[in-house]
């Protein structure tokens, strides 16, 4: 039985393209909408097949995500943060001639609370809507360029209630959602001396992205369709709402695609070099890598289903361990050709094991090809 399975998989893998279609066969082109990561460039998983010379495509859509996290949740709820400045000031007067030094702060915490609060602090309770429109153009043979513009909306959250209700219904504990009331917004990041981010609700422009795709090969047996991808983030995001950093980021990577029988699969790997906007001694920004693997199946000439795993490194090196973690996303999606030249795509993403992913994300988009 095992031998039959191995032989079947082997012949499926070496089969030539069947029902291959650039509209229906796409990876899930989503990004991690975790708020601290949203500030930086993150290339999408994409197909390596470049547009033909002189042809264009337009991709537009919306994504919605909801998240709540706080690395100092217990101290926020217990009133710890509210009263500690009083003790800090008193101990400074007694032991440090009125100077608010770190030593007097640490002493006040040890004497009153028996421990130190984690100094760097991330607080999030938010829902995000992200709108995008991307125009791509086949500039030369096997060479494509594109520009994407985005808008972001930071909101209090229509999904708070349903997510909390779901966790209670299936008896999966979620202490943070029990601690904080629904329909609130908060996004702040501090190091041990100053506030780095303090955002508010609002809708404004996000960052734009310029990219290029150079298709280097087409599938030939085990050799995949292969392309080299380069991207640059243009800092058009509204920095007053912290919808961008106001700095350039760059990325480079590869995309590969295989077809076998009705299956198709993609592998995307990128390296990203973000620019540090914080000027902080405790929160630093570093280069990171991102990789994704996509497996899809074409049920008909117009309909396919895909599943995808993304592993994305963190751009942060800080005293907040949770934002230093890589992000692992598990996504499921559908591609449906509603017209000869247009496909409707929808997907949702879960956070299987890491905190650096929204509690839930959903996305839909319409991709159309034009001569």
N, C-alpha and C positions, 0 to 999 in steps of 0.2 A: 504493500500500500504506500509506504513512504517513498519507494523508488518511483512509483507512478506520479506522485505529487511532484517530486524533484524534476522528472522528465517534462511534465506539463508546464511547470514554471519556466524551465529552460527554453522550451519552444515558444512560449508566450513572449519571453524577454527578447529573443532574437527576431521576432516577427517584424515585418515592415509596417509602415504607417497604415492604419485603417481608420477611416472616418476623421482624418486629421483636419482640424479647423482652428484657425487662430482666434476666432471669436468664442467658440465653445470651450476650447482647451486653454484655460488661463489659471494661474495660481491665484490664491486669495490675496489681493493687493491691498491688505490692510496694514495699519501701523499700530504700535502699542500706544494707546491713549492714556497711559499712566501720567498724571500731571507733571511730576518733576522731569520725566523723560521727554515730554511733549515739547520742551523748550529747544531741543536739539534736532539736528538732521537725523532722519532714520529712513534709509532707502526701502522702498517696497520690494517684496518678492515680485518678479516680473517674468514675462516670457522672453526668451532670447531671440525670437523671430522679429527682425526689424521690418518696418513698413517698406513697401516698394517705393522706389523713387517717384516723387510727385504726389504720393497718397498721404492722406491725413486721417487722424482719429481724434475723437473727442470723448473724454471720459468725465462724467460729472456724477456727484452723489453726496450722501450724507452718512455720517457715523454718529452713534450715540453711546456714551459710556457713563458708568456710575461707579464711584469709589468712596471709601471712607478708611482712614488710617491715621494713627497718631502714636509716635514712639514714646510719648509721655502721657498716655491717656489717664493712667491712674492718678498722677499728680494733678492733672488738670481738674479732674472731677472732685478730688478730695480738698480742693482749696489751697493746696500746697503753693502753687504759683502766686496766688492772691496775697498771702501773708508773709512770704519769705522776704520781701524787701524791707519790711518793718524790722525783722530780726537782724537782717544784714546790716541795716543802719545802726542799730543798737550796739552790735558787736564791733562795728567799725569805730564808734565813739569810745568804746571801752578799751579796745586793744590796738587800734591803728590810728589814733589821733584824728578820727573822723574821716579817714581815707577809705573809700570803698574798694579795698584791694581784694584780689582773689582769695588770699588767706583768710580774711574776715568772713568772706562769703562761705568758704568751705567749712569754717568753724561753726558758723550759725546753722548750717545744714546738718552737720554731725551732731551737734548738741540738741537740736530740736526734733530732727527727723531720723537720726541714726544712720543716715546714708547720704550719698550725693545724688542729686538729680542728674540725669544725662543732660549735658549742657546744650549740645546741638539738638534742635527740635524741628520736627516736621509734623505739620497738622493739615489734614485734608478731609473735607466733607463736601463733595462736589459732584455735579453732573455736567458733562461736556457734550456739546454738539459741534461736530466738525464738518464743514462744507468744503468740497473741493471741485475744481474744474481743471482738467489737463488737456492741453492741445499738443499732439505729437505730429511730426512731419518727416517723411522719407526724403532726406536731403540728397543723399547719393545712393548708389546701389549698396545694399546691406548696411546702410548707416542712417540712423534716425536721431532726431533731436526732439526735445519736449520742454514745455514750461507748464508748471502747475501753480495755480493761485488758490489760497485757502482763506476761510473765515472761521472763527471760533466763537462759541457762545458758552460762557460760564454761568451755570444756573444752580438753583437750590435742589432740584431733583424730583421729577415725577416718578422715578423708579424706586425711591427710598421705601415707600410703603410695601409695594409688591415684593421687593427683595427680602425685607425683614419678615414679611408674612410667609414667604417660601421657606426661609431657614427655620422658622418656628414650626411650620407644618411638618417638615421632614426631620425635626429634632436635631438639626445641625447648629450648634451654638455659634453665635457671632457676637461676642461681648461688646465690641465697639458700637454696633448698631443698637444695642440695648442701652448703652450709656448716653448716646447723643440723640436728640430729637430729630424727627424727619424735617425735610424742607428747610435745611440751613446750608449756607455755603461758607467754606473756609479753606484757604490755601496759603500757608505761610511756611517759611523756612528760615531758621536762625542758626548761626554758629554760637560760640560761647561769648561773643562780644557784641554782635549786632544782628539786625534783621536783614536777610538777603532777599527774601520774597515776602510780599504781603499783598495778595491780590483781592479782587472783589468781583461781584457779578457784573456781567456786561457782554456785549457782542461787538467784535471788531475784527480787523484783518489779522490773519496768521502769516507765517513765513511763506515765501514762494521758493520754488525749486526749479533749477535748470538741470537737465540731464541729457546724456547722449548714450546711444546704444550702437555698438559696432558688432554685427553678426559675423563671426569668424568661420563658422562651418554649418553644414546641414547634416542631419542624421544619416549615418552610413553604417549599418550594422550596430556594433557596440559604441561607435563614436557618436556622441549626442549632437544635437543642434546647440551651438555654443556662442556666447556673446560676452563682450567686455562692456561694463556699464560704469559711467562716471556721473557724479551728481555734485551740485553745489547749492547750498542754502543761501538765498538772498534774504537779508534781515528786514522783511517788511512787516513782521509781527508787531502788534501794539505792545510796547514795553511797559506802558502804564498799567495794563491788565496782566502783565507777565505772560503774554501770548507769544513771546519770542525773547531772545537774548540781546538783539541788536548787533549780533556778531555773525560773521561768515562761518559756515561749517562745510567740509568737503568729504566726499566718500568715493570709493572705488571698489569694484567687485566683479563677479562673474555670475552668469545665469546659464543653466544647461537644461535641456529638455529631451526626454526619450518618449517614443511611442511604441507600444506593443499591444497588438490586438485592439480592444476597445479601451485599454488603459493608457494613461499618460502620466508622466511624473516630471517634476521640476526640482532642481537644486539651485538655490541662490546663496551666495556667500559674499559678504561685504565687510570692508574695513572703513571705519568712520573716524575722522579727526575733527572733533568739536573745539570751539574756542571758549576759553574760560571767561565768563562775564562777572564773576563774583568778587575777585580781589580779597579772598578770605584765607586766613591761615589754617582753617579747620575743614573747609569744604572746597574740594578741588575737582576740576573736570579733567578727564583723561580720554585718550583714544579707546575705542572699543570695537568689537566685531559682532556681526549679526549673521545668522545662518537660518535657512528654512528648507524644509523638505515637504513637497506636495505630492499627493497621490490622487488621481482623478479617474473617473470611469464615465464613458459616454454611453448613455442608455439609448439615445436616438441621435439622429443627425442634428437635432436642435437642443438637446438637453444633456447636461452632465452634472455629476455631483463630485465634490472634492473634500478632502480632509487635509489638514496642514499642521505641522508642528514648527514653531519658530523659537529659536534660542537667541536672545539678544543680550549682549553684555551691558553692564551699567556704565554710564558716562561719569559716575560719581566715585570719588575716593574721599570718604568723610568719616566722622565719628558716629554717623547714623547707619547702623549696620543694615537696616532693611533697604535703604536705597542704594547700598553698595552691591546688593545681590543682582545676579543676572535675571532676566525675565524669561519665563517659559510660557508660551501661549499655545493653546490647542483650539483650532478653528475648524468649522464645518461650513460649507457653502454650496450654492447652486449656481450654475450658469445656464441661462435659457435664451436661445436665439429667438427673439420675438419677431424680427424681420430678417431679411437676407443680410443686411449690413449692420444690424444692431443686436446687442445682447444685454439682457437684464441680469444683474448679479446681486446676490444677497448672501450674507454670512453672519454667523455669530461666533464670539470668542470667549473662552473660559480661562480661568487661572488655576491650573491643576495643582501646582505645588509651590508657587512663589508669591511673595507679597507685592512685587513690583509690576503688577498687572491690574487693571480695573477689575472690579467684582464681576462685571459683565460688559460686553461691547457687542453692538449690532451695527451692521453697515449694509447699505444698498447703493448701487450705482448703475448707470446706463452707459454702455460703451458702443460707439458708432464709428464705422469706417466710411471714409469718403474719398472719392477720386480727386 
